[in-house]
Each structure stands twice: as C-alpha cells, then as structure tokens.
Amino acid sequence: MKHFLLPLFAAAILALATFSVVRTQPAKLAAEPSSPPPRAEFTHRVAAVGIVEPVSENISLASHLPGVVEEVLVQTGDEVAKGQALVKLDTRTLKAELAERESDLALKRAAVLSALARVRKADSGYEDAKRHWQFANALKDSRSLSAEELSRRKGAMEVMEAEREAAEAEVGWARAAEGLVMVALNKVRVELERSTVTAPRAGRVLQLRIRAGEFAPAGPAADPWLVLGDVSVLHVRADVDEHEAWRVKPGARAVAQVRGNAALSFPAAFIRFEPLVVPKRSLTGSSSERVDTRVLQVIYRVDAPTSSLIVGQQMDVFIEADPIPGSANSSRAATSL
C-alpha cells in the first residue's frame, strides 16, 4: 500500500497544477473586424489597388539653375496660380553680371553715336569736296583753273568719299558690338528669370521639402523637393494585374473604396488606359501580395468630395469585368485583393 501512495500523491499534485494553469489562462474571444471588408456589388469584377492623384498628376518641380535658396514664397497646401513665384534663388552674382553688361551696353551705344557722328562729318566733307569739283568741272573756260587744281579737287572728293565709307563701316561694326552686348545682357536677364521657380499651372502645393538657405540642385531629383497638383478633380490610378487586364474593357464601371473603411465608397468614371504595362510599384504590404508582377494602369475619376480623399492615399478599386470562361464560379467574384 505504501508503494502506491507516492505515485498517487504525485498525480494529484500534477492534476492540481494543470487545473491551476488552465484556469489562469485568458479566454480567447473571436475579435470582430474593426471595419467591414471591401466588397462591390458587381457579379463579375476585377479587384485592384489604386492611388489617389490630382487630375494633373503629381508635378515634380525643379530649379533651372543650381543655387542657394534665398526665399520660399509658399507653404504646403497653398493654392497657386499659373506663373506664380514659388521659390527664389540667391541672385547676387547674376545681378552683378547684369550691372556689368548694362555698363558695356552704354559704352557700345556711345561708340555707335560716335561712329554716326563721324559718318555725318565725312558725309559733309564729301559733299563739300564734290561741290568744289563740280564747280571746277562746270567752268566753260578751261583756262580759269589749271589741270593740277582740277585733279586735286577730284582727288579730294574721292578721299572724302572713302572716309565716308570707312565711317559707315565703323557704324556697322559698332552696332554689331552693341548687338553682342545686348545678347549677353538678355541672357543674364533670362537667367535671373530662371532663378525663380514658378508654377507651370494652377494647383495646390502638395509637398515642400526645402527651406531658405538650403541648396537647390538643378534638374530632376530622385526625391522631389516641390510637388504641385491640380486637385479640383481627383483621379485614382488602379493597378490591374496583367493576367486579368483582358477582362477590363474601356468604359467599364468601377467603385473605389477607402482602405480600412469600406463604407466610404465612391463611384468612379473611366478616363483612360495607360498604354504601357509596367512593373507593379504600389504595394499594400500584404504577406500574400505578389511583387514580381506587371500591371495595366487604369485611370478613373472619383466622384467624391476632395476633402474626403488625400492625394497619395491607397484605395480598393473594383472594376466590372467579363466573366472568366469555363469557370465553375463564374457567377461569383473572380478576384480578390
């Protein structure tokens, strides 16, 4: 009997410990989803992920010239008009060059005036010599003037004519020099205009990532520092997997739903297909998502208040599509996110 007491005592302790552990475990209740899953009323549909964008698309602005930013004239969210100045660069060097070119232009214009004065002087001398020659040549009595005097007067007239032609050539040279300086001056003025970044069209400043004193590189940047867009109308760019692209037809109806809140659902009107299949770039982060696929981008206009959506926001887009031939479940939704 004593041989059975120890195993029974150990079994009782184990049962008590097991009961205690089970009792202290929290009850696992099925969690309700915070929002209903996205779904559409179309019997046959293609699901896609879309990105909200302005009707103008995102316009990444850049500076024509490299330089230090002197003044930022707008803030994120500002509405701007076409041609409105947005960012000004430091232009002290250009202004100094402009003053130098203006001084050069004043000198060249003075040279032109001087050359014109020499032309008038030479023209007056030529007319005077010509008059003396014509007077001597018109004398009826050839004995009034010697042949030497006649030759001298004719030579004087020819010399003055040559001086007049030389003076006219100097005028042409002076005007050409003036033109060159004017071209250089206009070039500096254009550079001054290009040192200010302006809005190419009316829209809203969507992103501003530069401040006064920072260096603005010229040309496009991998990470743009100024993004503009016309948000009067919003589009959604839906990525349709190339394997299902054939099912989507021009003019197909669609519904766009805000991710995380399927109740915010808006009808979408077909705009166009992008005529180039591209690698998928807009990722949702889902563990089952394919990232090595290519997509056909379909542009839809979202009939929603602009205050309800944000540019760059992801949306679930359901597009009415043709059924899959031979599918046993062709009467049901063929695709899902």
C-alpha positions in Angstrom: 0.0 0.0 0.0 2.9 2.3 0.8 4.3 1.8 -2.7 1.2 3.3 -4.3 0.9 6.4 -2.1 3.9 8.3 -3.6 2.6 7.9 -7.3 -0.9 8.9 -6.3 0.4 11.9 -4.4 2.5 13.0 -7.5 -0.5 12.5 -9.8 -2.7 14.6 -7.5 -0.1 17.5 -7.5 0.2 17.3 -11.3 -3.6 17.5 -11.8 -3.8 20.4 -9.4 -1.0 22.3 -11.2 -2.7 21.6 -14.6 -6.0 22.8 -13.3 -4.4 26.0 -11.9 -2.6 26.8 -15.2 -5.7 26.2 -17.3 -7.8 28.3 -15.0 -5.4 31.3 -15.2 -5.3 31.4 -19.0 -7.3 34.3 -20.5 -10.3 33.4 -22.5 -9.8 33.8 -26.3 -12.7 35.6 -27.8 -13.1 35.9 -31.6 -12.3 39.5 -32.5 -14.7 41.4 -34.7 -13.1 43.3 -37.6 -12.9 47.0 -37.0 -14.5 47.6 -40.3 -16.3 45.5 -42.9 -14.1 44.0 -45.6 -14.1 45.8 -49.0 -16.6 44.4 -51.5 -18.5 45.5 -54.6 -21.9 44.8 -56.0 -20.6 43.7 -59.4 -21.2 40.0 -60.1 -18.0 39.8 -62.2 -15.3 42.1 -61.2 -11.6 42.6 -61.0 -10.1 44.0 -57.8 -7.2 46.4 -57.9 -5.3 48.7 -55.7 -5.4 52.4 -56.7 -3.6 55.5 -55.7 -5.4 58.9 -55.5 -3.8 61.5 -57.7 -4.6 65.0 -59.0 -6.2 65.5 -62.4 -2.9 67.0 -63.5 -0.9 64.1 -61.9 1.9 65.0 -59.5 4.1 67.6 -61.0 7.6 67.4 -59.5 9.1 70.8 -59.9 12.8 71.6 -60.0 15.1 74.6 -60.4 16.5 75.5 -63.8 19.7 76.6 -62.1 21.6 75.3 -59.1 21.9 77.7 -56.2 21.2 78.5 -52.6 17.5 79.2 -51.8 17.0 82.9 -50.9 13.3 82.8 -50.2 10.4 80.3 -50.1 7.2 82.1 -51.1 4.6 79.4 -50.5 3.7 76.8 -47.9 2.3 73.3 -48.2 -1.3 73.3 -49.0 -1.3 76.8 -50.7 -3.4 77.3 -53.8 -1.2 78.9 -56.5 -2.0 80.4 -59.9 -0.2 79.7 -63.1 3.1 81.6 -63.3 3.1 82.4 -59.6 6.6 82.6 -58.0 7.2 79.7 -55.6 10.9 79.7 -54.7 13.7 82.3 -55.3 17.4 81.6 -55.5 20.2 83.8 -54.5 20.8 86.1 -57.5 23.6 88.4 -56.3 26.1 87.1 -58.8 23.7 87.4 -61.6 22.7 91.0 -60.6 26.4 92.0 -60.5 26.8 90.5 -64.0 23.7 92.3 -65.2 25.1 95.7 -64.0 28.4 94.9 -65.8 26.5 94.1 -69.1 24.4 97.3 -68.8 27.6 99.3 -68.5 29.1 97.5 -71.5 25.9 98.3 -73.4 26.1 102.0 -72.5 29.7 102.1 -73.8 28.7 100.3 -77.1 25.8 102.7 -77.6 28.2 105.6 -77.1 30.5 104.1 -79.7 27.6 103.9 -82.1 26.8 107.5 -81.6 30.4 108.5 -82.1 30.6 106.4 -85.3 27.4 108.1 -86.6 28.9 111.5 -85.9 32.0 110.5 -87.9 29.7 109.5 -90.8 27.9 112.8 -90.7 31.3 114.6 -90.7 32.6 112.5 -93.5 29.4 113.0 -95.5 29.6 116.7 -95.0 33.3 116.8 -96.2 32.4 114.6 -99.2 29.5 116.9 -100.2 31.8 119.9 -99.9 34.6 118.3 -102.0 32.0 117.2 -104.5 30.6 120.7 -104.8 34.1 122.1 -105.4 34.8 119.5 -108.0 31.5 120.0 -109.8 32.0 123.8 -109.8 35.5 123.5 -111.3 34.4 121.0 -113.8 31.5 123.2 -114.9 33.7 126.2 -115.9 33.4 127.0 -119.6 36.8 128.5 -119.7 39.3 125.7 -119.1 42.0 128.3 -118.5 40.4 129.5 -115.3 41.8 126.6 -113.3 44.9 124.6 -114.0 44.7 120.8 -114.7 46.6 120.3 -111.5 43.9 122.1 -109.5 41.2 120.1 -111.2 43.0 116.8 -110.3 43.5 118.0 -106.7 39.8 118.7 -106.3 38.8 115.4 -107.8 41.2 113.6 -105.6 39.9 115.4 -102.5 36.4 114.3 -103.4 37.5 110.7 -103.7 39.3 110.8 -100.4 36.3 112.2 -98.6 34.1 109.5 -100.3 36.5 106.8 -98.9 36.4 108.4 -95.5 32.6 108.4 -95.6 32.5 104.7 -96.5 35.0 103.9 -93.7 32.9 105.8 -91.2 29.8 103.9 -92.3 31.7 100.6 -91.8 32.6 101.7 -88.3 28.9 102.3 -87.6 28.2 98.7 -88.7 31.0 97.4 -86.5 29.8 99.4 -83.5 26.2 98.3 -84.0 27.4 94.6 -84.2 29.3 95.1 -81.0 26.2 96.6 -79.4 24.1 93.7 -80.6 26.6 91.2 -79.0 26.4 93.0 -75.6 22.6 93.2 -75.9 22.5 89.4 -76.4 24.7 88.9 -73.3 22.5 91.3 -71.4 19.3 89.4 -72.4 21.0 86.2 -71.4 21.6 87.4 -67.9 18.0 88.7 -67.7 16.8 85.3 -68.7 19.0 83.6 -66.1 17.5 86.0 -63.5 14.0 84.9 -64.5 15.0 81.3 -64.4 16.4 81.7 -60.9 12.8 81.9 -59.7 10.8 78.6 -59.7 7.2 79.4 -60.9 4.1 77.3 -61.1 3.5 75.8 -64.5 -0.2 75.7 -63.9 -2.8 76.5 -61.3 -2.9 73.9 -58.4 -2.0 73.2 -54.8 1.4 72.8 -53.2 1.3 69.1 -52.2 4.8 68.8 -50.8 7.5 71.3 -49.9 10.8 70.0 -48.6 13.2 72.9 -49.0 13.9 75.9 -46.8 15.7 79.2 -47.2 19.5 78.7 -47.0 19.4 75.2 -48.4 21.0 74.3 -51.7 18.6 73.6 -54.6 20.1 71.3 -57.3 19.3 71.8 -60.9 17.2 69.3 -62.9 15.1 66.4 -61.7 15.7 64.8 -58.3 15.1 61.2 -57.2 13.2 62.7 -54.2 11.5 65.9 -55.4 11.5 68.8 -53.1 8.5 70.6 -54.5 5.3 68.8 -55.7 2.4 70.6 -57.3 -1.0 69.3 -58.5 -4.5 70.4 -59.5 -6.8 68.8 -57.0 -10.0 70.4 -58.3 -10.8 66.9 -59.6 -9.3 63.7 -58.2 -8.3 60.6 -60.2 -7.4 57.1 -59.0 -4.7 55.1 -60.8 -5.7 51.5 -60.4 -3.1 48.7 -61.0 -4.8 45.7 -62.7 -2.7 42.5 -62.9 -1.7 41.8 -66.4 -3.2 38.3 -66.2 -6.6 39.9 -65.7 -6.2 43.0 -67.8 -8.0 41.4 -70.7 -11.2 41.3 -68.6 -11.3 45.1 -68.2 -13.0 47.0 -71.1 -12.9 50.7 -71.9 -15.8 52.5 -70.1 -16.2 49.7 -67.5 -17.9 50.9 -64.3 -15.9 50.9 -61.1 -16.2 51.6 -57.4 -13.4 53.0 -55.3 -13.4 52.4 -51.5 -11.2 53.9 -48.8 -8.9 51.3 -47.3 -10.0 50.5 -43.8 -13.5 51.9 -44.2 -15.5 50.2 -47.0 -18.4 52.4 -46.1 -16.6 55.3 -47.8 -17.4 54.0 -51.3 -17.5 56.3 -54.3 -18.5 55.6 -58.0 -15.6 56.0 -60.4 -15.9 57.1 -64.1 -13.5 55.6 -66.7 -11.0 58.0 -68.1 -8.3 56.0 -70.0 -5.9 53.2 -70.1 -2.2 53.9 -69.8 -0.9 52.2 -73.0 2.1 50.6 -71.3 2.2 47.7 -68.9 4.7 48.4 -66.1 6.1 46.6 -63.1 4.0 46.9 -60.0 5.2 49.6 -57.7 2.2 50.4 -55.5 2.4 47.8 -52.7 -0.1 47.1 -50.0 2.2 45.3 -47.6 0.1 42.1 -47.6 2.1 38.9 -47.0 0.4 37.2 -49.9 0.9 40.1 -52.3 2.9 39.4 -55.5 5.6 42.0 -56.1 7.1 40.4 -59.2 4.1 41.1 -61.4 3.3 43.6 -64.1 0.2 45.8 -64.1 -2.0 47.7 -66.5 -2.8 51.1 -65.1 -6.4 52.3 -65.5 -7.3 55.9 -64.7 -10.7 56.6 -63.1 -12.3 59.9 -62.0 -13.5 59.6 -58.4 -16.9 61.3 -57.9 -16.1 62.2 -54.2 -15.6 65.5 -52.3 -12.0 66.4 -52.5 -12.0 66.8 -48.7 -12.8 63.1 -48.3 -9.6 61.8 -50.1 -6.0 62.7 -49.9 -3.5 62.6 -52.7 -1.4 59.5 -52.5 -4.0 57.6 -50.5 -4.5 53.9 -51.4 -8.0 52.7 -52.3 -9.6 49.4 -53.1 -11.0 49.6 -56.6 -13.5 47.1 -58.0 -14.0 47.2 -61.8 -16.8 45.5 -63.6 -15.3 42.8 -65.8 -16.1 40.0 -68.2 -16.6 36.6 -66.6 -13.8 34.0 -66.7 -14.7 31.5 -69.5 -15.2 27.9 -68.2 -15.0 28.9 -64.6 -17.2 26.9 -62.2 -17.6 30.0 -60.1 -18.2 32.5 -62.9 -21.3 33.8 -61.3 -19.3 34.8 -58.2 -16.5 37.3 -57.8 -13.4 36.1 -59.7 -10.8 38.0 -57.9 -9.9 39.5 -54.6 -7.3 41.8 -53.2 
